Amino acid sequence: MKTPFISRRHALLAAAALPFAPAITGMAHAGAEMKGAATPQFNRFKLGGFEVTALLAGTRTVEKPTEIFGLNVDPADFTAVSEAAFLPTDKAQFFFTPTVVNTGSELVLFDTGLNAAGITAALAAAGYTRDQIDTVVLTHMHGDHIGGLMTETTPTFANARYVTGAVEHNHWMGAANEGFDKNVRPLNDKISFVDDGGAVSGGITAVAAAGHTPGHMGYMLESDGAQLMLIADLANHYVWSLAHPDWEVRFDMDKAAAAATRRKVLGMLAADRVPFIGYHMPFPALGYVETRGDGFQYVPASYQLMMG
């Protein structure tokens, strides 16, 4: 079959007619509406015999991160590090990531987000109800971790027992803190306490990580030889805190102790190649840490824990 010859003049005429083609053929379509940015509300994976679900209980943009991170760093160094990591220096995105662990015998919730609405919505998206929570573990008592404990004046998790560190609880009992007095104090008769190395239940162990607050704790999960650590607020940003553990963070109550704790715990995670969930890491907040120079490098998880 002979290929028809198309002259340059024919090609130009055809191109000129293209803008009018929809009107001629009646095939015009309105543009699809903009949907806006979206992030999944949960991420679930197996860890040995456990099932772990990270919950996005909230996220927000925060202005002026230089007033929060790297308080002891030259602004030029902060800018250089940020640019190398493709990060703006005028704003940052904060994430709030409680975690649910189904051990097979109980449903354990670690931290409760900013408010009851956020944590209950995230639980619902993941297929849970608040009444199913058997145990609530509080890593520490900052407002973005205890804010969902109460719905108005009623406990959000009516059937739960509560576990936290004794040092942390004792500090806030004497601090005259409005958030603690509203959300934690009414639950005092339901709270039990653990110290470093103490067990919440089988396979869930407290790990002292003080500095961010006086009794801040992480929790090591272990099931069938698989491990994962919930580091809470040990490092509040994957570059400005984790990668540079000596950079001071405004929210760390004892900045020197927080830096020393970061180095100790992150060094352990790197050496043992243990994955972790960081409460404020970019959602789904799951990754690994490796040593790099005098600090560390955050390695976001890809599919490693999907195959458990």
FENZI-V985576 format. One record per backbone hydrogen bond with DSSP energy under -0.5 kcal/mol. NH is the residue of the N-H (numbers start at 1). CO is the residue of the C=O. Records with the same first field share a line. If there is no record, write none. Layout:
NH=CO, CO
This chain:
7=5
11=7
12=8
13=9
14=10
15=11
16=12
17=13
18=14, 15
20=17
21=17, 18
24=20
25=21
26=22
27=22
28=22
43=54
45=52
46=305
47=50
50=47
51=102
52=45
53=100
54=43
55=98
56=41
57=55, 96
58=96
60=94
62=92
64=90
66=89
67=64
68=65
69=65
70=248
71=248
73=70
77=74
78=74
79=75
80=76
81=77
82=78
83=79
84=80
85=81
86=83
87=82
92=62
94=60, 92
96=58
97=279
98=96
99=110
100=53
101=108
102=51
103=101, 106
108=101, 106
109=107, 135
110=99
111=109, 137
112=145
116=147
119=115
120=116
121=117
122=118
123=119
124=120
125=121
126=122
127=124
128=123
132=129
133=130
134=107
135=107
136=161
137=109, 135
138=163
139=137
145=142
146=142
147=113, 143
148=113
149=146
151=154
152=150
153=151
154=151
156=149
157=149
158=156
160=157
161=134
162=190
163=136
164=192
165=138
166=194
169=165
170=166
171=167
172=168
173=169
174=170, 171
175=172
177=172
178=176
181=177
182=178
183=179
184=180
185=180
187=184
188=185
190=187
191=188
192=162
194=164
197=206
198=195
200=204
201=204
204=201
205=220
206=198
207=218
209=216
211=213
212=209
216=213
217=139
218=207
219=230
220=205
221=219, 228
222=203
223=226
226=223
228=221
229=275
230=219
231=229, 277
232=277
234=231
241=237
242=237
243=238
244=239
245=242
247=244
250=68
252=249
253=212, 251
254=211
255=253
258=254
259=255
260=256
261=257
262=258
263=259
264=260
265=261
266=262
267=263
268=264
269=265
270=266
271=267
272=268
273=269
274=269
275=227
276=287
277=229
278=285
279=232
280=232
281=278
285=282
287=276
288=299
290=297
292=295
295=292
296=243
297=290
299=288
300=298
301=286
306=303
307=303, 304
308=305
